[in-house]
Amino acid sequence: MNILAPSILAADFSKLGEQIGQAGAAGAQYLHIDVMDGVFVPSISFGMPVVRTIRKCTDLFFDVHLMIEKPERYVSEFAECGADLINFHLEATEDVPNVIEKIRSLNKKVGVTMKPATPVKEVEPYLKLVDMVLVMTVEPGFGGQELMPACLEKVRDLRQILSDRGLDSVDVEVDGGINENNLGQVLAAGANVIVSGSSVFQNDIDANVKKFLNIMKQTAAEGK
């Protein structure tokens, strides 16, 4: 199933609740929430108070992407704030199995994320333990970057490995520079959860979401 996960990093925070509502009403299924600590990545975004606040105004699935050092320190707090899935970076912790187990113990779905330079082999030991793998197609930390085409080969490799192991239920998410012009390539590579910020929240949110969903529906109908 193809899923659109608009990233609120690109939203207008003076109208955040309203814009989230518009994205959901237009058909977006997930909400992608980028949490940055200024250490693991250069930027600082927002934390638990924002997640807790927006949880009150939407029933969308919260895909919380922790771009923070030692994510095990905060998974309990983000679970309590309303995360449905907690996505953490392989590169940010020395004990990946422990973080996975901790998230599972909170009855939340588990995602693991790879930076562009991290090879697929690094995530292979954990594929049976997670619900989603996020492949970054830009360097994490800033919105508005262009997709790095070379990263799509990682998406293809990952999807093939999952298929070979009978793990087709594991979602492959892609985040970074996705727009209506390259969305087809990303889907064709094997991604089924699409994160987009600027291309959703700039200008007409309703029209933007519907453009994405139409392309995703058409690609699925063509057998991708």
Beta strands, then each sheet from edge to edge (+ up, - down):
strand 1: 3-6
strand 2: 30-36
strand 3: 61-67
strand 4: 85-89
strand 5: 109-114
strand 6: 132-136
strand 7: 171-175
strand 8: 193-196
sheet 1: 1+ 8+ 7+ 6+ 5+ 4+ 3+ 2+
end
